[in-house]
Amino acid sequence: MCSNKTGHVVKLDLRVDHDRLLPFSMSSDISPSLLALEHLNYLDLSFNDFGGRQIPKFMGSFKNLKYLNLSNANFGAWLPRLSSLKHLDMSYVNLSAAVDWVQALSMLPTSLRVLHLSGCSLNATLASLPLYSSNLTTLVTLDLEYNDFQGPIPNGLLGNMTSLKELQLGGNDLVGMIPKTMKNLHKLKVLDLGWNQISGDIAELMERLSHKIQSLYLMVNNLNGSLPTWIENMTSLSTLDLGYNSLTGSIPSGMGKLTNLSYLDLSSNQLIGMILEDYFTSLTRLEMLDLSNNSLTMGVHPNWIPPFRLKEVDLSYCKLGPHFPAWIQSLTNITSLGMCSAVITGRLPDWFWNVISQVEYLDLSLNQISGVLPMTLEFLSTANSIILHSNQLKGRLPKLPRGLRYLDLSRNYISGSLPLNLGSIELKYLLLSNNLISGTIPSSLCNQLQSLEALDLSNNHLSGQLPECWTSGNSFRAKSGSRYIGSNLVIVNFYNNSLSGKFPLFFQGCQYLSFLDLSYNNFFGNLPAWIATRLPNLVFLLLKYNMFFSYIPIKLSRLDHLQVLDLGHNNLSGIIDPSLMNFKAMTLTSPYTSDLNTNVAYIVDNIDGFNDPFSLFVIIKGQILEYQNDEIFFMLSLDLSENGLTGEIPKQIGALAGLKNLNLSSNRLIGNIPETINGLLSLESLDLSNNELFGEIPPTLSVLTFLSHLNLSYNNLSGRIPSGGQLETFDDSTIYIGNNNLCGPPTSKNCSGNQTTISDLLEHKDGYDMSSFYLSMGLGFAIGFWMVFGTLLFKRAWRTTYFLLVDNIYDRIYVFIVLKWAKLNAKIEKK
């Protein structure tokens, strides 16, 4: 922009504004030729990408520059001195490598009035900042949000900044109570200390502020106590955010006298009591009200007409029912309505859908709302999220608003088949679990998968095969074209339906898929090897209770993120290949922090935000357990039970140190339980029952300190049951039942005294008498052999009787000789 008087260029705006769809973004060095614009007083380079380059030194030569915005431009060093600068915005410029930034801050010109340094990766205590210096005391706006400033706010730090109107310190690590000197900031209008660890009594904190303050942000801190009754004197307050603290007591009625209040958030505290009509008498300007997650009860008259015209209201977990609150009818401009778990029962009033025609966010979940949904919700043209799960709604799934992104109707009584056209082309989450939806999944819905990230149709009555969705260009059709769609899918859950067919080819295009649950269906055929190559981000793969057959593909071990593999209750055969024990994530003892797929974590967190728990069902410890939300990331499980697997348990299994559940039961496995099982240091549940394992139980099991469930029943195990360590906690004999050759506690079968092993008797330092020992052993064997052979020449009855007798005599003679010889050796050694 040029000056109207001189024609000189005075303003240069090169900001990348995505709303204006500028076709370029600067990514190279800034040319020194810019200095030719010597009269420049306004320069905006924000939202470009300068690749972390240092800010050019010549930028300090613009003597007339008053406004400089370098925010979000990916610069990486501090700015030279600019003598005339009034407005400096370096938000989200990475200054972590600038060692002299504190000194540079003290050298900023006295002309500076606005300083934005939010998100600059600055790490220091506030006490180290040169805010006492005279050149910064004239600041009107100071923004240090979202850095890493630590410690308390020093008592005298801000006392001289009497011109300050806006102070933003949110998103740091500040602790303690604010200093008393904050009261000296008489011009302060906006104070943001949210997302810190500010602590102490809320009344004391507010007493240390000017009563003329207009906007106060204290959310997500450690404040306690009750709101002061004199809060009605802070008549300038327009914004008050105290959400996510530990405030107690009731809301003072004087809050209703704050005539300028437009934004009030007291959510997620421990407030109690009744909210009466008087509380809102003078709040005519109130547009946003959030009292959610408290123990509050709305005690207003059924015919009450509120004085405000709220645009956003969240009263979730407050008591509003049993009837739907009639005063909502007056909120004709409502854009966000949250009444989750508000003890509302019965049908929605007839006027409801017309009143919320401009709604963007709707949450009525966790109530007992009944009735039938409208046939179409297309009239909610601005709707982004509709959350109605855990109610008693009936009817078919309605046609959705075109721009809807999040739909959660789980845990209702929605019935009928899925519509051929859902209506939305931007749908990201489609959550319809635990309903009565039947029929097949129509192939016409394939176009909905372009944006879809989470699809949950579990616990319904769906049948038939999944559609094979391909796309070529802009046309969608089955079995044609060259490119797969569904590439944004992260979560797919078809648990407990009646779906059938081979492993769906559709998933070949879902490269970001992290959670796949096809359990309790009728899928069949081979498990394709391409699972490992086409679905490299899988964290959870659950296919139990289907009819898959053939062998387990060796390539599955390439799934580095896989934490849960459940192939139980299928018809799989072949051996457990040793290479299948190479699951990288299962070798880690802390997968949640070190090797977590962040895509699925992000979506699970969002679903949790809908107050709708995301579930993972695992057969562990002899029962089906449900893990919800973040709990699922701490579960590492390998379940190959109820198949036809043969061969031995690979000794490489000991490498899976993070595994918490191992279930290989009900197969045809043979051989010994590998000694390397002691490597499963995180194991909580081990089930090897109903196989053909033999040999002794390895004593190394005793080192598994987290083991709380063990089942080795119905095998061919033998010998003494080992004791010590964790095995001492198992006193239930049924975990060893069906192994007739096991003895010792906790079974009732005693181990005979003559089971002392030869190795115990041969623990001598010298070996000069070994030949004599074996001579005696051979003599005993010869005698026993000929006695048995002679007896066998008689009648069958004699043979049977003498067999038992001679066997007993043989044992006695053998033990007698061995013990006598051992005593003789002991005497020789003493001499």
C-alpha positions in Angstrom: 0.0 0.0 0.0 1.3 3.4 -0.9 0.9 6.7 1.0 -1.8 8.9 -0.4 0.4 12.0 0.3 3.9 10.9 -0.9 3.3 7.8 -3.0 5.9 5.9 -1.0 5.3 2.2 -0.2 4.4 2.3 3.5 2.6 -1.1 4.0 3.6 -4.5 2.7 1.3 -7.4 3.5 2.7 -10.8 2.4 0.8 -12.9 4.9 -0.3 -16.3 3.6 -4.0 -16.3 4.3 -5.6 -19.7 3.5 -9.0 -18.1 3.5 -8.0 -15.8 0.7 -6.5 -18.7 -1.2 -3.2 -17.0 -2.1 -1.5 -19.1 -4.7 2.0 -18.9 -3.2 4.0 -19.1 0.0 7.5 -17.6 0.4 10.1 -20.2 1.2 13.4 -18.7 0.1 15.6 -16.0 1.6 14.4 -12.5 1.9 16.2 -10.3 -0.5 18.1 -7.2 0.8 16.5 -5.3 -2.0 13.6 -4.9 0.4 15.6 -2.1 2.0 14.7 0.1 -0.9 11.4 0.5 0.8 12.9 2.9 3.3 9.5 4.4 4.2 8.0 1.1 5.1 6.1 1.2 8.4 4.1 -2.0 8.2 5.4 -5.5 7.2 3.5 -8.7 7.6 5.3 -12.0 6.6 3.2 -14.3 8.8 2.3 -17.8 7.9 5.1 -18.2 5.3 7.7 -20.9 5.6 11.3 -19.7 5.7 12.6 -23.2 6.7 14.0 -22.2 10.1 16.3 -19.7 8.6 17.7 -16.9 10.8 15.9 -13.5 10.6 18.1 -11.4 8.3 20.1 -8.7 10.1 19.2 -6.1 7.6 15.6 -6.3 8.9 16.8 -4.1 11.8 17.5 -1.2 9.3 13.9 -0.2 8.7 13.9 2.9 10.8 10.3 3.8 10.2 8.9 0.3 10.8 6.2 0.4 13.4 4.4 -2.9 12.8 6.2 -6.2 12.2 4.4 -9.6 12.1 6.7 -12.7 11.7 4.3 -15.1 13.4 4.1 -18.7 12.1 6.8 -17.9 9.5 9.2 -20.7 10.6 12.1 -18.3 11.4 14.7 -19.6 13.9 16.7 -16.7 15.5 16.2 -13.4 17.4 15.4 -10.1 15.8 17.8 -7.1 15.5 16.9 -3.8 17.1 14.3 -1.7 15.3 14.2 1.8 16.8 10.7 2.9 15.7 8.9 -0.4 16.2 5.5 -0.3 18.0 4.0 -3.6 17.2 6.1 -6.8 17.1 4.5 -10.2 16.6 6.8 -13.2 16.5 4.3 -15.8 17.6 5.4 -19.4 16.9 8.8 -18.4 15.7 11.2 -21.1 17.2 13.6 -19.2 19.4 14.8 -22.2 21.4 18.3 -21.9 19.8 18.5 -18.1 20.5 20.8 -18.0 23.5 20.7 -14.2 23.8 17.0 -13.6 23.6 16.8 -12.3 27.2 19.4 -9.6 26.4 17.7 -8.8 23.1 14.4 -8.4 24.9 16.0 -5.7 27.1 17.2 -3.9 24.0 13.8 -3.5 22.4 12.9 0.1 21.6 10.9 2.3 24.1 8.4 2.9 21.3 7.2 -0.7 21.5 3.6 -1.1 22.7 2.6 -4.6 21.6 4.8 -7.7 22.0 3.6 -11.1 21.0 6.1 -14.0 21.7 3.6 -16.9 22.1 4.7 -20.4 21.2 8.4 -19.4 20.8 9.8 -22.3 22.8 11.2 -19.9 25.4 12.5 -21.7 28.5 13.2 -19.6 31.6 11.7 -18.3 34.9 9.7 -15.1 34.7 12.2 -13.6 37.3 14.9 -13.7 34.6 12.9 -11.5 32.2 14.0 -7.8 32.0 10.5 -6.5 32.7 11.8 -4.1 35.3 13.7 -2.1 32.6 12.3 1.2 31.5 12.0 0.4 27.8 9.4 -2.3 28.5 7.3 -0.5 31.1 5.3 1.3 28.4 4.0 -2.0 27.0 0.3 -2.2 26.5 0.1 -5.8 25.4 2.5 -8.5 26.6 1.9 -12.0 25.2 4.1 -14.9 26.4 1.6 -17.7 26.1 2.5 -21.3 25.3 6.2 -21.3 26.2 8.0 -23.0 29.0 8.2 -20.4 31.6 8.4 -21.9 35.1 8.1 -21.1 38.7 6.0 -18.4 40.5 5.2 -14.9 39.3 7.7 -12.7 41.2 6.2 -10.2 43.5 7.6 -7.0 41.9 7.9 -8.2 38.3 5.0 -6.4 36.8 4.5 -3.6 39.3 6.1 -0.9 37.1 4.2 -1.9 33.9 1.3 0.5 34.8 0.4 0.9 31.1 -0.4 -2.8 30.7 -3.9 -3.5 29.4 -3.4 -7.1 28.2 -1.3 -9.8 29.9 -1.2 -13.3 28.4 0.8 -15.9 30.3 -1.4 -19.0 29.6 0.0 -22.4 28.6 3.2 -22.3 30.7 4.2 -24.0 33.9 3.7 -21.1 36.4 2.9 -22.1 40.0 1.6 -20.6 43.2 -0.5 -17.5 43.9 -0.3 -14.3 41.8 1.6 -11.4 43.5 -0.2 -8.7 45.4 1.4 -6.1 43.1 -1.0 -7.2 40.4 -3.4 -4.9 42.0 -1.3 -1.9 40.9 -2.1 -2.7 37.2 -5.1 -0.4 37.2 -5.4 -0.4 33.4 -5.3 -4.1 33.1 -8.4 -5.3 31.1 -7.4 -8.8 30.0 -5.5 -11.4 32.1 -4.9 -14.9 30.8 -3.3 -17.4 33.2 -5.0 -20.5 31.9 -3.4 -23.8 31.6 -0.8 -23.3 34.3 -0.5 -24.6 37.9 -1.7 -21.5 39.7 -2.9 -22.5 43.1 -4.6 -21.0 46.1 -8.0 -19.6 47.1 -10.0 -18.1 44.2 -11.4 -15.3 46.4 -7.8 -14.3 47.4 -6.7 -14.3 43.8 -9.6 -12.1 42.6 -8.9 -9.7 45.5 -5.4 -9.1 44.1 -6.9 -7.9 40.8 -8.4 -4.6 39.8 -12.1 -4.8 39.9 -12.2 -3.1 36.5 -10.8 -6.2 34.8 -12.9 -7.2 31.8 -11.6 -10.7 30.8 -10.2 -13.2 33.2 -9.0 -16.6 32.0 -8.0 -19.0 34.8 -9.1 -22.4 33.4 -7.1 -25.6 34.0 -5.3 -24.6 37.1 -5.3 -25.8 40.8 -7.5 -23.1 42.3 -9.8 -24.0 45.2 -12.2 -22.4 47.6 -15.6 -20.8 46.9 -16.5 -17.9 44.6 -16.6 -14.7 46.7 -20.0 -13.1 47.3 -18.6 -9.7 46.4 -18.0 -10.9 42.8 -21.0 -8.7 42.0 -18.7 -5.7 42.4 -16.6 -6.7 39.4 -19.2 -5.1 37.1 -16.8 -4.7 34.2 -16.4 -8.5 33.8 -17.4 -9.6 30.3 -15.5 -12.9 30.2 -14.9 -15.3 33.2 -13.4 -18.7 32.6 -12.7 -20.8 35.7 -13.2 -24.2 34.2 -11.2 -27.3 35.3 -10.2 -26.2 38.8 -11.3 -27.5 42.2 -13.8 -24.8 43.2 -16.4 -25.8 45.8 -19.5 -24.4 47.3 -22.4 -22.8 45.4 -22.5 -20.2 42.8 -23.2 -16.8 44.5 -26.5 -15.2 43.5 -24.6 -11.9 42.9 -23.2 -13.4 39.7 -26.5 -12.4 38.2 -25.7 -8.7 38.6 -22.8 -8.8 36.2 -24.7 -7.0 33.5 -21.7 -7.0 31.0 -21.1 -10.7 31.3 -21.2 -12.4 27.9 -19.0 -15.5 28.5 -19.2 -17.7 31.7 -17.4 -21.0 32.1 -17.4 -22.7 35.5 -17.2 -26.3 34.1 -15.5 -29.3 35.6 -15.3 -28.0 39.2 -17.0 -29.3 42.4 -19.8 -26.8 42.6 -23.1 -27.8 44.2 -26.5 -26.3 44.8 -29.6 -25.0 43.0 -29.5 -22.6 40.1 -32.6 -20.3 40.4 -34.1 -17.8 37.9 -32.7 -14.9 40.0 -29.2 -15.9 39.0 -29.8 -14.8 35.5 -32.0 -11.7 36.0 -29.5 -9.1 34.6 -27.4 -11.4 32.4 -29.0 -10.0 29.2 -25.7 -10.1 27.3 -24.8 -13.6 28.1 -24.0 -15.6 24.9 -22.0 -18.5 26.3 -22.7 -20.5 29.4 -20.9 -23.7 30.5 -21.7 -25.2 33.9 -21.1 -28.8 32.9 -19.5 -31.4 35.1 -20.7 -30.0 38.4 -23.4 -31.2 40.8 -25.8 -28.4 40.0 -29.6 -28.5 39.7 -31.6 -26.1 37.5 -34.5 -25.0 39.6 -36.4 -22.8 37.2 -40.1 -22.6 36.6 -41.4 -24.7 33.6 -42.7 -21.5 31.9 -39.5 -19.4 32.7 -38.3 -17.3 29.8 -34.6 -16.4 30.2 -33.4 -12.8 29.7 -30.5 -13.9 27.6 -30.2 -15.3 24.1 -27.5 -17.9 24.5 -25.6 -19.1 21.4 -23.6 -21.8 23.3 -24.8 -23.7 26.4 -23.4 -26.8 28.1 -25.2 -28.1 31.1 -23.9 -31.7 30.8 -24.0 -33.6 34.1 -26.2 -31.1 35.7 -29.7 -32.1 36.7 -32.2 -30.6 34.3 -34.9 -33.4 34.0 -37.0 -35.3 34.2 -38.6 -33.3 31.4 -36.8 -31.6 28.6 -36.3 -28.0 29.7 -38.9 -25.8 28.0 -36.8 -22.6 28.3 -34.5 -23.9 25.5 -37.4 -23.0 23.1 -36.4 -19.3 23.4 -32.8 -19.9 22.3 -33.5 -19.6 18.6 -29.9 -18.6 17.7 -28.3 -21.6 19.5 -25.3 -23.0 17.8 -24.0 -25.4 20.5 -26.1 -27.3 22.9 -24.7 -29.8 25.4 -27.0 -31.7 27.8 -25.2 -35.0 28.3 -26.3 -37.0 31.3 -28.8 -34.4 32.4 -31.4 -36.8 33.8 -33.8 -36.1 30.9 -36.5 -38.7 30.0 -39.3 -39.0 27.5 -39.7 -37.7 24.0 -38.2 -34.6 22.6 -40.8 -31.7 22.3 -42.2 -31.0 18.9 -40.6 -27.6 18.6 -37.0 -29.0 19.4 -35.8 -29.6 15.8 -37.0 -26.3 14.6 -35.3 -24.3 17.4 -31.9 -25.9 16.8 -32.0 -25.4 13.0 -28.7 -23.4 13.3 -26.9 -25.8 15.6 -23.3 -26.8 14.9 -22.8 -29.0 17.9 -25.5 -31.1 19.6 -25.0 -33.5 22.5 -27.9 -35.1 24.3 -26.2 -38.4 25.1 -26.5 -40.5 28.2 -30.1 -39.6 28.9 -33.3 -41.7 28.5 -34.7 -39.8 25.6 -37.2 -41.9 23.6 -39.2 -41.5 20.4 -38.4 -41.7 16.7 -35.8 -39.6 14.9 -37.0 -37.5 12.0 -36.7 -39.2 8.6 -34.2 -36.6 7.6 -31.8 -34.2 9.4 -30.8 -32.4 6.2 -32.4 -29.2 7.5 -29.6 -29.0 10.1 -27.5 -27.5 7.4 -24.8 -26.1 9.7 -24.5 -29.2 11.9 -20.9 -30.5 12.4 -21.5 -32.9 15.3 -24.6 -34.8 16.5 -24.0 -36.9 19.6 -27.1 -38.8 20.8 -25.6 -42.1 22.0 -27.0 -44.0 25.1 -30.6 -43.1 24.8 -33.8 -45.0 23.8 -34.2 -43.6 20.3 -36.0 -45.7 17.7 -36.6 -45.7 14.0 -34.3 -45.9 10.9 -31.1 -44.0 10.5 -32.1 -40.6 9.0 -30.5 -38.9 6.1 -27.8 -36.7 7.4 -26.8 -33.0 6.9 -24.5 -32.6 4.0 -21.7 -31.1 6.1 -21.9 -33.4 9.1 -18.6 -34.7 10.3 -19.4 -36.6 13.6 -22.4 -38.8 14.2 -22.7 -40.9 17.3 -26.0 -42.9 17.7 -24.5 -45.8 19.6 -26.5 -47.6 22.2 -30.0 -46.9 21.0 -32.7 -48.9 19.2 -32.0 -47.8 15.7 -33.3 -50.5 13.3 -33.8 -51.3 9.7 -31.1 -51.3 7.0 -28.5 -48.7 6.3 -29.7 -46.1 3.8 -28.4 -46.2 0.3 -27.4 -42.5 0.7 -26.3 -41.2 4.1 -26.4 -37.7 2.8 -23.1 -36.4 4.3 -20.0 -36.2 2.1 -17.7 -35.0 4.8 -18.4 -37.6 7.5 -15.4 -38.5 9.6 -16.9 -40.5 12.5 -19.8 -42.8 12.0 -20.6 -44.5 15.3 -23.6 -46.8 15.3 -22.7 -49.6 17.6 -25.2 -51.5 19.9 -28.3 -50.9 17.8 -30.6 -53.2 15.9 -29.4 -52.3 12.4 -29.8 -55.2 9.9 -29.3 -56.1 6.3 -26.2 -55.7 4.2 -23.8 -52.8 3.9 -24.7 -51.2 0.5 -21.9 -50.6 -2.0 -23.4 -47.2 -2.6 -22.0 -46.1 0.7 -18.5 -46.4 -0.6 -18.4 -42.8 -1.5 -18.8 -42.0 2.2 -15.4 -43.5 2.9 -13.5 -40.7 1.3 -13.3 -38.7 4.6 -14.3 -41.4 7.1 -11.8 -42.0 9.8 -13.8 -44.1 12.4 -16.5 -46.6 11.5 -18.1 -48.5 14.4 -21.0 -50.8 13.5 -20.3 -53.4 16.2 -23.1 -55.3 18.0 -25.7 -55.0 15.3 -27.5 -57.5 13.0 -25.6 -56.9 9.8 -25.2 -59.7 7.4 -23.7 -60.5 4.0 -20.4 -59.5 2.5 -18.6 -56.2 2.8 -18.7 -54.2 -0.5 -15.5 -54.1 -2.5 -15.0 -50.4 -3.0 -12.9 -49.1 -5.8 -12.8 -45.7 -7.5 -11.6 -44.5 -10.9 -11.6 -40.8 -11.2 -14.7 -39.4 -9.7 -17.0 -42.3 -10.2 -17.6 -44.9 -7.6 -18.5 -48.5 -8.3 -17.7 -52.0 -7.2 -14.9 -54.1 -8.8 -13.7 -51.5 -11.3 -11.1 -48.8 -11.6 -7.6 -48.7 -10.3 -7.5 -46.9 -7.0 -8.8 -48.0 -3.6 -10.7 -45.6 -1.3 -11.1 -45.5 2.4 -7.5 -44.3 2.8 -8.4 -42.1 5.8 -9.8 -44.9 7.9 -8.1 -45.5 11.2 -10.7 -47.4 13.2 -13.1 -50.1 11.8 -15.2 -52.1 14.2 -17.6 -54.8 13.0 -17.5 -56.8 16.2 -20.5 -59.2 16.8 -22.5 -59.1 13.6 -23.3 -61.9 11.0 -21.0 -60.6 8.2 -19.5 -63.2 6.0 -17.1 -63.7 3.1 -13.3 -63.8 2.8 -11.1 -61.2 4.4 -12.3 -58.1 2.7 -10.2 -56.8 -0.2 -11.5 -53.4 0.5 -9.0 -53.0 3.4 -6.1 -53.1 0.9 -6.6 -49.3 0.4 -6.7 -48.5 4.2 -3.0 -47.8 4.8 -3.7 -45.8 8.0 -5.9 -48.4 9.5 -4.9 -49.0 13.2 -7.8 -50.7 14.8 -9.6 -53.6 13.0 -12.1 -55.8 14.8 -14.0 -58.4 12.8 -14.6 -60.7 15.8 -17.8 -62.7 16.2 -18.8 -62.9 12.5 -18.8 -65.5 9.8 -15.7 -64.6 7.8 -13.8 -67.5 6.3 -10.9 -68.3 4.0 -7.1 -67.7 4.3 -5.6 -64.8 6.2 -4.0 -62.9 3.3 -0.3 -62.1 3.6 -0.9 -58.6 2.3 -2.3 -57.6 5.7 1.3 -56.8 6.7 2.2 -54.7 3.7 -1.1 -52.9 3.0 -2.0 -52.3 6.7 1.4 -51.3 8.1 -0.1 -49.2 10.9 -2.2 -51.9 12.6 -2.1 -51.7 16.4 -5.1 -53.9 17.1 -6.1 -56.9 14.9 -9.0 -58.9 16.3 -10.4 -61.7 14.2 -11.6 -64.2 16.9 -14.8 -66.3 16.5 -14.8 -66.6 12.7 -14.0 -69.4 10.3 -10.6 -68.5 9.0 -8.5 -71.5 8.1 -5.0 -72.5 6.8 -1.8 -71.2 8.4 -0.9 -67.9 10.1 1.0 -65.7 7.5 4.6 -65.3 8.6 4.6 -61.7 7.3 2.3 -60.6 10.1 5.5 -60.2 12.2 6.3 -57.2 10.1 3.5 -55.3 11.8 5.8 -53.2 14.0 3.0 -51.4 15.8 0.9 -54.5 16.6 0.0 -54.7 20.3 -3.0 -57.0 20.2 -3.3 -60.0 17.8 -6.4 -62.1 18.5 -7.0 -65.0 16.1 -8.7 -67.2 18.7 -11.6 -69.6 17.9 -11.0 -70.1 14.2 -9.8 -73.1 12.1 -6.2 -72.1 11.7 -3.6 -74.9 11.3 0.1 -75.5 10.9 2.9 -74.5 13.3 3.5 -71.3 15.1 6.5 -70.1 13.1 9.3 -68.8 15.3 9.4 -65.6 13.1 5.9 -64.8 14.4 7.6 -64.0 17.7 9.1 -60.8 16.3 6.3 -58.4 16.9 8.3 -55.3 17.8 5.6 -53.5 19.9 5.1 -56.6 22.0 8.8 -56.6 23.0 8.4 -53.1 24.5 7.4 -52.8 28.2 6.0 -49.3 27.7 4.4 -49.2 24.2 2.0 -46.4 25.2 4.9 -43.9 25.5 7.5 -45.3 23.2 5.9 -46.8 20.1 2.2 -45.7 20.0 0.4 -45.1 16.8 -0.7 -41.6 17.4 -3.5 -41.7 14.8 -5.7 -44.2 16.7 -4.8 -42.4 20.0 -6.1 -39.1 18.6 -9.4 -40.6 17.5 -10.0 -42.6 20.7 -9.4 -39.4 22.6 -12.0 -37.6 20.5 -14.6 -40.4 21.0 -13.9 -40.2 24.7 -14.7 -36.5 24.4 -18.2 -37.6 23.3 -18.5 -39.3 26.7 -18.8 -42.5 24.6 -16.2 -45.1 25.8 -14.2 -46.8 23.0 -13.9 -50.4 23.9 -11.5 -53.3 23.4 -12.7 -56.8 24.4 -10.0 -59.3 25.3 -10.4 -62.9 26.6 -7.9 -62.8 29.5 -7.7 -64.4 32.9 -10.5 -66.9 31.9 -13.1 -64.2 31.2 -14.0 -61.5 28.7 -12.7 -58.1 29.9 -13.5 -54.8 28.5 -10.8 -52.1 28.2 -11.9 -48.6 27.5 -10.3 -45.4 26.1 -6.6 -45.0 27.1 -6.7 -48.4 28.8 -6.5 -50.1 25.5 -3.0 -48.8 24.8 -1.7 -50.6 27.9 -3.0 -54.0 26.7 -0.6 -56.3 24.8 -2.1 -59.6 23.9 -1.5 -62.6 21.8 -4.4 -65.0 21.5 -4.2 -68.0 19.2 -6.6 -70.2 21.2 -9.2 -72.7 19.9 -7.5 -73.5 16.6 -5.8 -76.5 15.2 -2.2 -75.4 15.6 0.5 -78.0 15.9 4.2 -78.3 16.7 6.1 -76.8 19.6 5.8 -73.4 21.3 8.7 -71.4 19.8 11.5 -70.6 22.3 11.6 -67.2 20.7 8.4 -66.3 22.6 10.6 -65.1 25.5 11.4 -62.0 23.5 7.9 -60.6 23.9 8.7 -58.8 27.2 5.7 -56.5 27.0 3.1 -59.2 26.5 0.4 -59.1 29.2 -1.8 -61.9 27.9 -0.8 -65.1 26.2 -3.5 -67.6 25.3 -2.5 -70.7 23.2 -5.1 -73.0 24.7 -7.2 -75.6 22.9 -4.7 -76.4 20.1 -2.6 -79.5 19.4 0.7 -78.1 20.6 3.4 -80.6 21.7 6.8 -80.5 23.3 8.0 -78.8 26.5 7.0 -75.4 27.8 10.1 -73.4 26.8 12.4 -72.3 29.6 12.6 -68.9 27.8 9.0 -68.2 29.0 10.7 -66.3 31.9 11.3 -63.5 29.4 7.6 -62.5 29.5 8.3 -60.1 32.3 5.0 -58.2 31.9 2.8 -61.3 31.6 -0.4 -61.3 33.7 -2.3 -64.2 32.2 -1.0 -67.5 30.7 -3.3 -70.1 29.3 -1.7 -73.2 27.7 -4.6 -75.6 28.6 -6.0 -78.3 26.4 -2.9 -79.1 24.4 -0.5 -82.1 24.2 2.4 -80.5 26.0 4.7 -82.8 28.0 7.7 -82.7 30.3 8.1 -80.8 33.5 6.8 -77.3 34.2 9.8 -75.0 34.0 10.7 -73.5 37.4 11.4 -70.2 35.6 7.7 -69.4 35.7 8.2 -68.3 39.3 10.0 -65.2 38.2 6.9 -63.8 36.4 6.0 -61.4 39.2 2.9 -60.0 37.5 1.3 -63.4 36.7 -2.1 -63.6 38.3 -3.8 -66.2 36.1 -2.4 -69.5 35.1 -4.0 -72.5 33.3 -2.0 -75.5 32.3 -4.8 -78.1 32.6 -5.4 -81.0 30.3 -1.9 -81.6 28.9 0.6 -84.4 29.5 2.9 -82.6 31.9 4.7 -84.5 34.5 7.0 -84.2 37.6 6.9 -82.1 40.6 5.0 -78.8 40.3 7.6 -76.1 40.9 7.2 -73.7 43.8 8.6 -70.4 44.9 8.2 -66.9 43.7 4.9 -66.0 42.0 3.9 -69.7 41.8 3.3 -69.7 45.6 0.2 -67.5 44.9 -1.5 -70.2 42.9 -3.4 -72.6 45.3 -6.1 -73.7 42.9 -5.4 -77.3 41.9 -7.8 -77.1 38.9 -5.2 -75.1 36.9 -3.2 -78.4 36.7 -6.1 -80.8 36.3 -5.8 -83.4 33.5 -2.1 -83.9 33.9 -2.0 -87.3 35.6 1.7 -87.3 36.1 2.0 -84.0 38.0 2.5 -84.2 41.7 3.0 -81.9 44.7 1.0 -78.9 46.0 -1.5 -77.6 45.2 -2.7 -81.0 43.9 -3.5 -83.8 46.4 -1.0 -86.2 44.8 2.2 -86.5 46.8 5.5 -87.0 45.1 7.2 -90.2 46.3 10.3 -89.9 48.4 12.4 -91.9 46.0 12.2 -89.2 43.4 15.5 -87.7 44.5 17.4 -87.1 41.3 20.7 -88.6 40.4 22.2 -85.2 39.9 21.5 -84.5 43.6 23.4 -87.5 44.6 26.4 -86.9 42.4 27.3 -83.4 43.6 30.9 -84.3 44.5 34.1 -82.5 43.7 35.9 -85.5 42.3 34.9 -88.0 39.7 37.3 -90.9 40.4 34.5 -93.2 41.6 32.1 -92.8 38.6 33.0 -96.2 37.1 32.3 -98.0 40.4 29.0 -96.2 40.6 27.9 -97.2 37.1 29.1 -100.8 37.7 26.8 -101.0 40.7 24.0 -99.5 38.7 24.5 -101.9 35.9 24.5 -104.9 38.3 21.2 -103.7 39.7 19.8 -103.4 36.3 20.9 -106.9 35.3 19.4 -108.5 38.4 16.1 -106.7 37.8 16.0 -107.5 34.2 16.6 -111.3 34.7 14.0 -111.5 37.5 11.5 -109.8 35.2 12.4 -112.0 32.3 12.1 -115.2 34.3 8.7 -114.2 35.7 7.4 -113.6 32.2 7.9 -117.4 31.4 5.0 -118.3 33.8 1.3 -117.8 33.4 -0.4 -114.5 32.6 -1.8 -114.1 36.2 1.7 -114.8 37.5 3.2 -112.3 35.1 0.9 -109.6 36.3 1.4 -110.3 40.0 5.2 -110.7 39.8 5.5 -107.6 37.6 4.2 -105.4 40.4 6.3 -107.3 43.0 9.5 -107.3 41.1 9.2 -103.6 40.2 9.0 -102.7 43.9 12.0 -104.9 44.7 14.0 -103.4 41.9 13.3 -99.9 43.2 14.3 -100.9 46.7 17.6 -102.6 45.6 18.5 -99.6 43.4 18.0 -97.0 46.1 19.8 -99.2 48.7 22.9 -99.5 46.6 23.0 -95.9 45.6 22.6 -94.6 49.2 25.2 -97.1 50.5 27.7 -96.1 47.9 27.1 -92.4 48.6 27.8 -92.9 52.3 30.9 -94.9 51.5 32.2 -92.0 49.3 31.5 -89.5 52.0 33.6 -91.4 54.4 36.4 -91.7 51.9 36.4 -87.9 51.4 36.6 -87.2 55.1 39.7 -89.4 55.4 
